[in-house]
């Protein structure tokens, strides 16, 4: 899905689950993250997939920095029976479009 399609979907459907598969450092960096997203780094996804069980019957949109890692996560989750889509272009494209992000407050 393009970032524009993702933005339209989350504006229309509050039940969509956003899954950020970047690292915690990337989550907190200047690119920000999407509001209400769940952070599970792609390298931990297989071990932590049970955390997504409550969302098995919802639409999940996976994203990362550019769309590569979220593509891997999408393939894995799809094979587990999830209804999941990859946000093409990731946070790079999201920020290029100047769509809203959440930025962590510095500690």
MARFILO-125954 format. One line per 5 residues: number of its first residue (from 1); their letters; for each residue x, y, z of N, C-alpha, C, O, CB. Coordinates in pm, 1 decimal. Glycine has a CB too. Layout:
BEGIN
NUM) a) X Y Z X Y Z X Y Z X Y Z X Y Z  ...
end
This chain:
BEGIN
1) xxxxx) 84.5 -118.4 0.0 0.0 0.0 0.0 88.6 124.1 0.0 194.2 125.8 63.2 -95.9 0.2 122.2  45.6 226.2 -70.2 119.5 352.0 -67.4 92.9 423.8 65.4 -2.8 391.4 135.8 79.7 442.4 -188.0  177.3 520.4 98.9 155.9 594.3 223.3 22.9 669.7 219.6 -42.9 684.6 322.6 271.8 692.4 248.2  -16.2 716.5 102.8 -144.3 786.8 90.5 -260.1 691.2 117.4 -355.7 727.6 185.9 -158.6 850.2 -49.8  -252.7 569.6 64.3 -356.8 469.8 90.7 -362.4 434.6 239.5 -470.6 418.5 296.1 -331.7 342.7 7.2
6) xxxxx) -245.1 422.8 302.2 -240.7 392.8 445.7 -305.2 505.4 524.4 -387.2 480.4 612.8 -95.2 370.8 493.1  -269.2 628.8 493.3 -325.4 742.3 566.6 -478.2 745.7 552.4 -549.7 767.8 650.1 -264.0 874.7 516.0  -526.7 724.0 430.9 -671.7 723.2 408.5 -738.2 610.9 487.0 -845.1 629.7 545.0 -703.2 708.5 258.7  -674.3 493.6 488.7 -732.5 379.3 558.8 -740.1 405.1 709.5 -842.6 377.1 771.6 -650.5 252.4 531.1  -633.4 457.9 768.5 -635.5 477.2 913.9 -727.1 593.6 954.1 -774.9 598.7 1067.4 -493.1 502.3 965.8
11) xxxxx) -751.2 686.1 861.9 -846.6 794.2 891.5 -990.2 742.1 890.4 -1074.7 792.6 964.2 -831.5 909.0 789.5  -1018.4 641.7 807.4 -1154.3 587.9 793.5 -1184.2 473.6 889.2 -1299.5 452.0 926.7 -1176.1 540.8 652.7  -1079.0 399.1 929.6 -1100.9 277.0 1007.0 -1009.0 273.6 1128.8 -889.6 246.3 1116.4 -1077.7 152.5 919.4  -1064.7 301.3 1245.4 -984.7 308.3 1367.1 -939.4 171.0 1416.2 -860.0 162.5 1509.9 -1063.1 377.3 1475.5  -988.5 63.5 1354.6 -948.2 -69.6 1399.5 -820.4 -119.6 1331.2 -769.7 -226.3 1365.8 -1060.6 -167.6 1374.5
16) xxxxx) -768.2 -43.5 1234.4 -645.2 -82.6 1166.2 -529.5 -79.6 1266.3 -515.7 14.6 1344.3 -616.2 11.3 1044.9  -447.1 -184.0 1262.7 -332.1 -195.0 1353.4 -206.2 -156.9 1277.0 -179.5 -209.7 1169.1 -319.6 -339.6 1412.5  -129.2 -64.9 1333.9 -3.6 -22.5 1273.4 110.9 -92.6 1345.0 120.3 -87.8 1467.7 12.8 132.4 1279.9  197.0 -157.2 1268.9 308.4 -232.3 1324.4 439.7 -176.3 1272.4 471.0 -188.2 1154.0 296.1 -381.3 1290.2  515.6 -115.6 1361.2 647.2 -59.9 1328.3 749.8 -169.8 1353.7 761.1 -218.6 1466.1 679.3 70.2 1413.4
21) xxxxx) 824.6 -209.2 1251.3 921.6 -317.5 1266.8 1066.1 -265.6 1267.7 1160.1 -341.0 1242.5 903.8 -419.4 1154.6  1082.1 -137.8 1296.5 1216.5 -80.2 1308.0 1273.9 -109.1 1447.2 1211.0 -176.2 1529.1 1213.1 73.5 1281.2  1391.7 -58.3 1471.2 1454.9 -75.1 1602.5 1403.1 32.8 1698.2 1350.6 134.9 1653.7 1610.7 -68.1 1590.6  1417.6 10.7 1829.7 1375.8 114.1 1925.4 1445.8 248.3 1902.1 1385.9 353.6 1924.1 1403.1 67.0 2067.3  1569.8 245.7 1858.6 1642.1 371.3 1830.1 1574.6 444.2 1715.0 1555.5 565.6 1721.7 1791.7 343.5 1796.1
26) xxxxx) 1538.2 371.8 1609.2 1469.6 434.3 1495.5 1333.1 488.7 1537.9 1292.1 595.7 1492.8 1452.9 333.1 1380.1  1262.8 415.5 1624.2 1131.3 456.4 1675.0 1139.8 594.6 1739.6 1050.2 677.7 1723.9 1077.6 352.9 1777.0  1250.7 617.9 1813.5 1266.9 743.3 1887.6 1337.1 852.1 1807.8 1345.7 965.4 1855.2 1343.4 717.8 2013.9  1387.8 822.0 1688.4 1467.6 923.1 1618.2 1380.8 1031.3 1554.0 1258.8 1033.3 1570.9 1553.4 856.6 1511.5  1445.6 1120.1 1480.9 1377.3 1238.2 1427.1 1267.6 1206.5 1325.7 1181.6 1291.0 1300.6 1477.4 1328.3 1363.3
31) xxxxx) 1268.7 1087.1 1267.1 1163.2 1054.4 1170.4 1029.8 1026.9 1238.8 924.9 1030.8 1174.6 1204.0 933.5 1087.1  1033.8 998.9 1369.8 911.4 973.4 1444.6 850.7 838.3 1411.0 912.9 754.8 1345.2 810.9 1082.4 1417.8  727.0 818.2 1457.8 652.8 695.1 1428.8 505.6 729.9 1416.0 464.5 841.3 1448.3 675.1 587.0 1539.9  426.9 635.2 1369.1 284.6 660.6 1349.0 210.2 647.2 1481.5 244.7 564.3 1565.8 225.9 563.7 1243.9  108.3 729.7 1498.1 29.0 732.7 1621.2 -32.4 594.9 1648.5 -88.0 530.8 1559.3 -82.2 840.3 1611.7
36) xxxxx) -20.9 552.2 1772.5 -77.3 425.6 1821.5 -12.7 301.0 1760.8 -68.6 191.9 1771.4 -224.8 422.5 1793.6  103.5 315.2 1697.5 171.0 198.6 1639.7 227.6 108.7 1749.1 258.4 153.4 1859.6 283.4 243.1 1544.6  240.2 -18.6 1715.2 302.1 -118.8 1801.5 444.3 -138.7 1750.5 465.2 -154.9 1630.3 220.7 -254.8 1802.4  541.6 -137.8 1840.5 680.8 -157.6 1800.4 724.0 -301.0 1829.6 731.7 -343.0 1945.0 773.4 -57.5 1873.1  752.0 -374.9 1722.4 815.0 -507.3 1734.2 920.1 -513.4 1622.9 885.6 -533.2 1506.4 707.6 -627.4 1722.2
41) xxxxx) 1048.1 -496.5 1658.0 1152.1 -501.2 1554.8 1145.3 -631.7 1475.1 1117.5 -738.0 1530.7 1291.1 -485.9 1618.6  1170.8 -622.5 1345.1 1155.4 -738.1 1256.6 1238.9 -856.5 1303.9 1197.3 -971.3 1288.2 1194.4 -701.0 1113.9  1355.8 -830.2 1361.3 1440.9 -940.7 1404.9 1383.6 -1012.1 1527.8 1429.1 -1121.2 1562.0 1581.2 -889.3 1435.5  1284.6 -952.2 1594.3 1219.1 -1013.7 1710.1 1080.0 -1068.3 1676.2 1015.2 -1130.7 1760.3 1208.1 -912.1 1823.3  1035.1 -1045.0 1554.5 896.2 -1074.1 1517.6 858.0 -1221.0 1535.4 752.2 -1251.4 1590.4 872.5 -1033.9 1374.5
46) xxxxx) 942.4 -1310.3 1489.9 908.0 -1452.6 1500.2 889.7 -1493.0 1647.1 796.5 -1566.1 1680.4 1017.8 -1539.9 1433.7  978.8 -1445.1 1734.2 971.4 -1480.2 1876.6 854.9 -1411.3 1947.5 806.3 -1460.4 2049.4 1102.0 -1443.6 1945.9  810.0 -1297.6 1893.9 707.1 -1218.1 1961.0 572.0 -1218.8 1890.0 482.8 -1142.1 1926.3 754.4 -1077.1 1974.6  556.0 -1304.3 1789.5 434.2 -1304.4 1708.2 308.3 -1324.7 1793.1 201.6 -1275.4 1756.7 442.7 -1413.3 1601.8  318.8 -1395.4 1904.1 202.0 -1418.0 1990.7 143.1 -1286.6 2042.4 24.1 -1279.8 2073.3 240.7 -1507.3 2109.0
51) xxxxx) 226.2 -1182.4 2051.8 176.4 -1051.1 2095.9 74.4 -993.7 1998.1 -5.5 -907.2 2034.3 293.0 -952.9 2112.5  77.4 -1041.7 1875.4 -15.8 -992.3 1773.3 -143.4 -1076.3 1764.8 -233.5 -1043.8 1687.5 52.7 -990.3 1637.6  -151.8 -1183.7 1843.5 -269.4 -1271.7 1840.3 -401.7 -1196.7 1855.6 -498.1 -1230.8 1787.0 -258.3 -1375.0 1949.5  -410.2 -1094.3 1944.1 -538.2 -1023.3 1956.2 -581.7 -951.0 1827.3 -697.6 -911.9 1813.6 -528.9 -922.9 2068.7  -488.2 -934.0 1734.0 -516.6 -859.8 1610.8 -529.2 -952.1 1489.4 -526.8 -906.0 1375.2 -407.1 -756.6 1585.7
56) xxxxx) -542.4 -1082.0 1514.5 -544.6 -1181.2 1406.3 -655.8 -1153.1 1303.6 -639.0 -1181.3 1185.0 -562.9 -1321.6 1464.9  -767.6 -1098.2 1348.7 -880.0 -1074.7 1257.2 -895.1 -927.6 1221.1 -1000.2 -885.1 1173.1 -1009.0 -1125.2 1319.1  -790.4 -850.9 1244.2 -791.6 -709.9 1206.0 -693.8 -690.2 1090.2 -614.7 -778.9 1058.1 -754.4 -617.8 1327.4  -700.7 -574.1 1029.2 -604.6 -539.2 924.6 -480.9 -480.9 991.7 -491.1 -389.3 1073.3 -666.0 -438.0 821.5  -364.0 -534.5 956.9 -236.7 -486.0 1008.8 -159.1 -422.4 894.2 -151.5 -477.9 784.6 -154.8 -601.4 1075.0
61) xxxxx) -102.0 -305.7 920.6 -13.8 -241.2 823.5 124.5 -234.8 886.2 145.2 -169.4 988.4 -65.7 -97.6 783.2  218.5 -303.8 823.3 356.7 -304.8 871.2 435.0 -194.9 800.8 415.9 -169.2 681.9 423.2 -443.4 847.4  523.9 -130.1 876.9 609.4 -29.3 815.6 746.6 -27.3 882.5 763.6 -73.1 995.5 543.9 109.2 824.1  843.3 26.8 809.6 979.3 42.0 860.1 1033.8 172.8 803.7 956.9 265.0 776.5 1070.7 -81.0 820.4  1164.1 181.7 785.9 1223.3 305.0 733.8 1190.1 323.5 586.0 1147.9 431.3 544.2 1375.5 303.8 753.7
66) xxxxx) 1209.5 215.9 506.0 1193.8 230.7 361.0 1096.0 133.0 296.7 1059.9 149.2 180.1 1325.9 215.1 296.0  1052.8 31.5 371.7 961.1 -67.9 316.3 1021.7 -205.0 299.0 949.5 -300.4 270.0 910.4 -21.5 185.8  1153.9 -218.3 316.1 1218.6 -348.9 296.7 1192.4 -443.9 412.9 1143.8 -555.1 392.4 1368.7 -330.8 278.6  1224.3 -401.1 534.5 1202.8 -488.7 650.2 1054.5 -516.9 671.1 1017.1 -628.0 708.7 1262.5 -425.8 776.9  970.1 -417.3 646.9 826.4 -440.8 662.8 775.2 -536.6 555.8 676.4 -606.6 577.9 748.9 -308.1 656.4
71) xxxxx) 840.9 -540.6 440.4 805.5 -639.7 338.9 833.1 -780.8 389.0 753.3 -872.1 367.8 882.9 -613.7 209.2  946.8 -797.6 455.4 981.9 -926.9 516.1 880.3 -963.1 624.1 833.3 -1076.7 630.7 1125.4 -922.8 576.3  846.6 -865.1 708.9 749.4 -887.8 816.7 612.5 -923.2 759.2 543.6 -1010.2 812.4 738.2 -763.0 907.0  573.2 -856.9 651.5 443.7 -882.3 587.6 436.3 -1026.0 536.6 335.7 -1094.2 556.3 420.2 -783.3 471.6  542.5 -1071.6 471.5 544.9 -1209.9 420.6 533.7 -1309.6 535.7 458.4 -1406.6 527.1 674.6 -1236.3 339.8
76) xxxxx) 608.6 -1285.8 643.4 605.4 -1375.1 758.9 465.6 -1379.3 820.9 411.3 -1487.1 845.1 708.6 -1330.4 863.7  407.7 -1261.4 846.5 275.4 -1255.8 911.1 166.0 -1312.0 821.3 72.5 -1375.7 869.8 241.2 -1111.8 949.3  176.9 -1289.2 692.1 80.1 -1344.8 598.5 82.6 -1497.8 606.6 -22.3 -1562.2 605.2 109.8 -1296.9 453.9  201.3 -1554.6 614.9 215.0 -1700.0 624.8 157.1 -1753.4 756.7 123.2 -1871.3 766.6 362.6 -1739.9 612.4  146.2 -1665.9 857.7 88.9 -1704.8 987.1 -63.1 -1683.4 990.7 -127.8 -1709.6 1092.1 155.7 -1625.0 1100.4
81) xxxxx) -119.2 -1635.4 878.9 -263.6 -1618.6 870.4 -315.9 -1480.6 904.1 -436.5 -1462.7 920.6 -327.5 -1714.6 958.3  -226.4 -1381.7 914.8 -269.3 -1244.6 943.1 -310.2 -1174.3 814.5 -261.8 -1207.9 706.4 -157.1 -1165.9 1013.6  -399.2 -1077.0 826.8 -438.4 -990.3 715.9 -346.8 -868.4 723.5 -375.8 -772.7 795.4 -592.9 -949.6 722.8  -236.7 -872.2 649.4 -131.3 -771.6 666.7 -89.1 -712.1 533.3 -86.9 -779.6 430.4 -10.0 -832.9 736.9  -55.6 -583.5 538.2 -10.6 -510.4 420.1 119.4 -438.5 453.3 143.8 -401.6 568.2 -119.1 -409.5 371.5
86) xxxxx) 201.4 -419.4 352.6 327.4 -345.5 367.0 305.8 -201.0 322.6 246.8 -175.7 217.6 441.8 -412.5 283.7  354.3 -106.0 403.8 349.8 35.1 364.8 474.4 64.1 281.0 585.0 76.5 333.6 342.0 130.2 491.2  454.0 74.6 150.5 564.5 97.3 57.2 628.5 233.5 81.3 559.0 333.9 97.4 515.5 86.8 -88.1  760.3 235.9 83.5 832.8 361.0 102.7 858.1 393.7 248.8 940.9 479.1 280.2 757.4 473.2 39.3  787.1 326.0 338.2 809.8 341.8 482.0 804.9 485.4 532.7 738.6 572.0 475.7 941.0 283.8 516.8
91) xxxxx) 877.7 507.2 641.7 877.8 639.2 704.8 945.4 744.2 617.5 916.4 863.2 629.5 947.2 632.6 839.9  1034.8 700.7 530.2 1097.3 797.3 438.6 988.3 863.1 354.2 981.6 985.7 345.0 1204.1 727.6 346.9  903.1 781.1 293.0 796.5 835.1 207.8 690.7 907.1 290.2 640.5 1011.5 248.3 731.4 723.1 126.3  655.9 852.8 407.1 556.5 915.4 494.6 600.8 1058.4 528.9 521.8 1152.5 521.7 536.4 831.3 624.8  728.2 1072.6 566.1 780.3 1205.1 602.1 794.2 1295.9 480.4 777.5 1417.4 491.9 915.5 1191.3 671.6
96) xxxxx) 824.9 1238.5 363.3 832.4 1317.0 239.8 696.7 1382.0 211.8 689.4 1496.0 165.8 876.1 1227.5 120.0  589.1 1307.2 240.5 453.2 1359.5 219.9 409.9 1454.2 332.2 302.5 1514.2 326.9 353.9 1243.8 209.2  496.8 1466.4 434.9 469.4 1552.3 550.5 341.2 1511.8 625.5 267.7 1596.4 676.4 458.3 1697.5 505.0  316.8 1380.0 630.5 204.4 1327.7 706.7 241.3 1330.3 855.7 359.6 1332.5 889.7 167.2 1182.6 659.9  141.7 1330.2 944.1 169.8 1346.2 1087.0 244.0 1227.2 1149.1 219.7 1111.4 1115.2 40.7 1367.9 1161.1
101) xxxxx) 334.5 1259.9 1240.3 409.3 1158.2 1314.7 410.3 1193.9 1462.4 383.6 1307.7 1500.8 554.2 1145.2 1260.9  441.6 1094.5 1544.0 460.5 1113.4 1686.7 609.8 1111.9 1710.8 680.5 1024.0 1661.4 386.6 1003.4 1771.4  658.6 1210.1 1787.5 800.7 1212.2 1822.1 812.8 1199.3 1972.0 743.6 1266.7 2048.3 870.4 1342.2 1771.6  902.5 1110.7 2012.7 925.3 1088.9 2155.5 993.0 1210.8 2215.8 1076.1 1275.0 2151.7 1010.8 962.4 2179.2  956.8 1241.8 2339.0 1023.0 1351.5 2407.7 1161.2 1305.8 2453.3 1174.6 1195.3 2505.9 938.4 1400.9 2528.0
106) xx) 1263.8 1387.9 2434.4 1398.3 1348.3 2480.5 1398.3 1327.4 2631.6 1331.4 1399.8 2705.3 1504.1 1455.5 2441.5  1472.8 1229.0 2676.0 1477.0 1199.0 2820.0 1574.5 1289.6 2891.0 1591.3 1279.0 3012.5 1515.1 1052.8 2844.2
end
